[in-house]
Amino acid sequence: MGVLAPAEEGLRCQRCTTVYPFFGRIPCLVDDPGLWRALWLSRLESYSSSAEQRAGDLRNEAQNVRVLPRTRERLLRLATGFEGQVEAIDQLFEPVQAGADLLPALAIPSGPESEAPIAVLESYENIFRDWVWGQDECDLVVSLLSALVPEEPGRVAVYGPGAARVTADLHQRCRARVTVALDVNPLPLLVADKIMSGEAVKLVEFPIDPVAENDVVLTRTMTRPYEIREGVALAFADPMRPPFAPGSLDVVLTTWFIDSARGDLSQTAAAINRVLRPGGLWVNLGPLRFHTLVSRAHTFEEALDIIRQSSFEFVVSDRQRVPYLDSPLSGSHRSETALRFSARKTGEAAPVEMPDPFPPWVTNPTTPIPITPGLIALGRTSMFTTAVLSMIDGTRSVIDVAKALGAAWHIEPARLENELRAFLAKLPTG
């Protein structure tokens, strides 16, 4: 990404002419904005369908005559809450949806995109921690980080900002000239953008492990607690491929980021080294072992060695026990041992190949799509699904479908019956 200049459609790269659009007030600075948008709108559709199905299941469950009246009321409140959540999130995504060529959602039976409903809600609890009940937790994190940030730094980037409360508080306290928060996950930044701009955001909270019936589902209205000083900005961008020129930042802050970053710590360290000026600081707070390969679930000692090898020297490094998502409404409480450090750039890190989030035939639409074992398996699954669904007309039984498919495929129908029953058992009944 070269120098960006304002254009009618957004920001245009003067080197490659790529246009990076704004979604609302937030620029989309990922390598392929069109693909990013299409993926997240697909995930939004999957999330909405899943949540609506869940709400319907809860309403059906509430009709069970053996359910206690108090339980029935809770189930109906949850169903209403999920319906309200869908409506609120759909409204928040309006800047991303505006002008998009919307197509019918594609059913993807397996693979990473089967987790699409979860993807939309990633960091959802952090929104309420940041802007409703987590003042003490945020204050502690800000205190631990600000102690390592020099007074009035020039240009600061925050990787892994969540809903950006810590970003806003650090910008206020440390008085950076510019603070830019990067994330590829749209929902928390869409919420943060509205709140930090002075708008109110209404969103449904489902506290983790609530102990009281009044706390099972809550509608929250979130507003900023103070006016945000100028100089803070949000961007949809990949921190592993950040939209910054080499050596252009004074400080990079990573909060609960190292363990969830795509790629190994050596790649993360090299990417951060590249954008820091000579003598610039990498300031970190967060755990190391979360949703990752065993080989990448580094111990603290391993992490420090890897970072030193990436041309950093440590100013401070220690362990901190920090509460995490410690909601006053939850019956369970969580804390994490976080690695805190301040590391100064002492030289240029050795070049490291950065992971590409997509295979080359997705990144470049002209590249031939290879025939992979996964694609073959998906094709077989899709053929089976299409064939079975085409036979269901409201009158045929499992035995009837097995006979028809057996005749077409020259397979003994009895061999298909259990496969059909297993397939139908996984489908929604409502």
N, C-alpha and C positions, 0 to 999 in steps of 0.2 A: 504494500500500500504506500503510495507516494503522497505528495502534498495534496490536501483536499481543498477544493474551492467551492463556494456556494454555486448551486445550479438550480434551475426551476424544479427539478425532480427531487432535490436533496443536496448531497455533497458529491462532487465529481473528482475522481482521482486524476490529477493532471498528467500522470505517467501512463496509466493503462486505460483511462477514460471510463472505468467502472463507476456507476452511479450508486451511491449509498443513500437509501431513502431515510426520511424521518417517519417514525410511527408515533404520531402525536408530537410530543416534544423530544422524544428520544431517538438519536441517530442509530441506525443499524449498520455497524461497522464490521460485520463478519465477512469472510472471504466471498461468500455467495449469498447475498441477501434474499434472492428469490427462493432458493432452496430452503434457507432457514425459515422463511415465512410459510412456505408450503408445509414443511414438516410440523411446525407448531400449530398450524390451523388443523392439520390432520389429527394431531394429538388432542387438540381442543375438542374436536368432534368425537373422538373416542372417549375422552373423559366425560363429556356431556351425556353420551349414550349410556355409559356405565353408571353414572350417578342417577340418571332418570330410571334406569332399570332397578337400581338399589332402592330408590324411593318407592317404586311400585311393589317390590318384594316386601318392604316393610309394611306397606298398607295391607297387602294380602295377609301377612303374618298377624297383623293386628285384628283381623277378622276371626281368628281362631277362638272358638267359644271357651276354650280352657285358659285363655290368657287373662290374667288379673286386670281389672279396670285401670289400675295405676300403670301396669306394664303397657296396656294398650295405648294409654295417653303418651307414654314415652316413645313408643314406636311411631305414633302419628306425628309427634313433634320432630323426631329425627327425619321422617319422610319429608315433612314441610321444610326442614332445614336444608336437606340435600337439594330440594327444588329451588329454594332461595339461593343456595350456593351457586347452582348452575346459572341462574339468571344474573347474579352479581358478577361472576367471572366472565360470562359472555359480554357483559357491558364493559368490563375492564379491557377486554381484548378488542374492543371496537376499533382503536387506532390501527391494529395489525390487520383486522379484517377489511377495513375500508378499501374498496376498489379491487379486492382480490377476486380472481376468477374461481369461484367456489364450485367444486365438483362433488358428486356423491362420495361419501366416505368409503374407502376400500377396506374390506375385511381382511386383516392380516392374522392368520391363525397361530403363527409362531414367530420367534425371533425377537430382537430388541424392541421393535415397535409394538409388540403385544403388551409392553409396560407403559404405553402411551398415557392411559389415565393417571398412572402414578407420576409420570413426568410433569404433567401440568401442575400437580399439587406438591411438587418438591419444594421444600422450605415453606410450606403453607403455615405451619405452626410458628415459624419465625416471624411472620407478619404480626401476629398478636403479641409475641414476646417483645418485639421492637416497639410497637405503638400502643399497647394496651396495659399489660400487667408486668412487664419485665424491666422496669426502671433500674432496680438494684443490680440485676444481672448485666444490663448494658453499661451501667456506671462502672462496674468492676472491670469489664473488658476494656473500656475506654481508659480507665486509670492505668491498667497494666500496659497498654500499648502506648499511651501518650508519654509515659515515663521514658520511652526509648526513642521518641521522635524529636528531632532537633526543633528548637523554637523557630516559628515562622518559616517552615520549609517552603520552597518555591512550588514545584510541581510534584504532586502526590497521586499515585494510582492505588486503588483498593481492589484487590482480586477476591471474589467470593463475598460480596457485600450483603447477600440476603436481601432483606427489606430496607437496608441502608440506614437504620437508625444509628449504628455505630459510626458509619461514614459521616453522617451529619454531625454527630456529637464531636468526633475528632476534628472535623473541619472547623467547628466553633472553637474548640479548646486550643488546638495547635496553630490556628490562624494561617493555614497554608494559602498561598496565592491562588492555586488551582488544585482541586481534588476531583478526580474522575473515577467513578465506580464502574467496573466492567462485570457483566454476566451474560451468559447465553440464555439463561432461564427467564422468560419474559414476565411471568406473573408478579414476583416480588418487586421488580423494578417498575412495572406499571402502577402498582399500589404506591410505592415510594415516591414516584414522580408526582402523583396527585397530592399526596399528603404534604410533601416538601414544598409544593407550589401553593399551598394554602387551601386546598380543597378538602372536603370531608369524604371519606370512603366508608361505605357500609358493607360489611362482609360477615358471613356466618362462621362462627367458631365452634368446633367440636373438641372440647378439651380432652386430652389424653387421660384415660382412667378416671373419669369424674366419680365422685363419691356421693354427691347429692343430686336429686332429680332435677332441681332447678339449674344445674350446671351442665346438663347433658348436651344442650345446644343453646347457643347464645348469639344474638345478633349484635355485632359491635359497630359502633360508629367511631372512626379513628380520625383524629386531627393532629396537626403538628403542635408540640408544646411551646414552641418559640419560633420566631422568624429566622429562617436560615440565611446566614450571610452569603453574599455573592461569591461565586467562584467554584461552587460544587456542581458537578454534572454527572449524568448517568448515560451509559451507552450499552446497547446490545453488542457485545464483542467477546471473542474467545481470548482469555488471558494467555493461552498457550501460543496464540498468534495475534498479539495485541496491536492495536492501531497506533503505535508510537514509533517514532524514529529512534534508531540506536543512540544511546547516551543522552536521552532527552528528559529523563525523570530524576528527581532528587531522592524520592522515597517510594518504594513499593511496599504496601501493606497487604499481608495475606492473613485472613481470619477464617479459620475452619476451612482451609482451602487445600493444603498440601495433600491430605489423604483422599480428597475427592477429585483432584485434578486428573485430567486424562493424560496418561503417560507416567513414566517413572520420575522419581524425584530429581535425577540428574537432568532430565529434559526440562522440568519445571525450573530448576536452578539456572540452567543455561538461558532459558527464555527471559527470566527476570534479570540476569546479569546483562543481557544484551541491551535492555532499555534503560538501565541505570547509567548515569554519568560516572566518570572516575571518582571514587570516594563516596558514591551514593549508597544509601542504606536499604537493606531488605529487613523489614520488621515483621515478625510472625507471631501468631498465637493460635494454637489449635492442636488437635490430636494427630496421630500419624497412621492409625490403623482403622480404616472404615471402608467397607465395600471395595476391597482391592485384592489383587493376587497376593499369595503368601510371600512371593519373592519381593513384592513392593510394600509389604507391611513392615517397614523398617523400624528397628529399635531407635531410641533417641541417639545412641552412640553412632549407629550407622548413618543416620540422617546428618549428624554434624560432620562426619567424614566426607560424605557426598557433597555437602555444601562447600566445605573447604576446598575440595578438588575442583570446584566450579569457580575458583578465584574470588573467594570471600574469606574475610577474617572476622571472627566473632568479637563484638564489643561486649555483649551480654548474652548468656544462654543459661536458662534455668527451667525448672518444671513448676507449673502452677496448677493447683486443684481448683477447677472452675465449675460452678453450677451451670447446667445447660438445659434450657426449656423447663425451668423449675417453676411450673405454673402453680399458683396458690389454689387452683381448683382441682388439681390432680391428686389422686391417692398415691401415686408413685413419684419419686424424685430421682433425678439423674445428675451426676456430676462427672467431669472428665479430667484426666490428667493431661494438660496441654503443654506442648513445647513452646516456650517463649524465647525469642532471640532477636538480637539486632546484629546484622552482619554487614560489614563494609566491603564494597567492591574494591578489589586490589589489582585487578587486571581483567583482560577479556577471557571469558570461558572458552574452552575448546568447542568448536562447532559440534552440535548434536542434531541429528535428524529429528525434527518435530513430528509427532504423530498426526496423521490426517484423520479427521473424524469419519470420513467416508471413503469407500473404495474408489479407484480411479474412474471406473465406468459411471459412477454417480457424479463425481466432480466434473468430469468432461463428458458431456452427452454424446460426443462423436466416438468414444472408445467402445469397442465391441464388448458386449456383456458375456462373460464366460459361463459355461455350463458347470456349475459347482454341485457337489453332493447335496448341499442345503437347498439349492434351487430345484434339484430333481425331487427331493423329499417333499418340498412345498408343492410341486406340481402334482405329485401323487395324492397328497392330501386334498388339494383343491379339486382334482378330478373326482375323488371319492365324495367330497362334500357336495359338489355340484350335482353329481348323479343321484345321491340320496335325496337331496332337497327337491330335485325335479320329480321324484316319485311320490312325494308326500302331498296328498290332495284332501286330507281330512277323512278319507274312508279306508285307506290301506293300513294294515297292521305291519309290525316288524316282519312277520312271516311272509306277508304279501310282497313287501319291498324286497326281501331276500330272494324270493322266487323270481321276481322280475329282473333284478340285477344279475342273479345267477344265470338266468337264461341268456342275458345280453353278454355276460363276460365268460360264459362257459365254465362256471364254477358251481360246485354243489351248494345249493342254498343253505344247507345246514351250517356250512363253514362260515357263512356271512352273518348269521343271526347274532352271535355274541359280539362281533365287531360293530354291528348296527346298534345293538343295545348300549354298548360302551359309548359310542358316538352320541346317541340321543341323551344319555345320562348327563353329558357335559353341557347340553343346551339349556337355556333358560326355559322355565315352565310357564311363566306368566306371559 
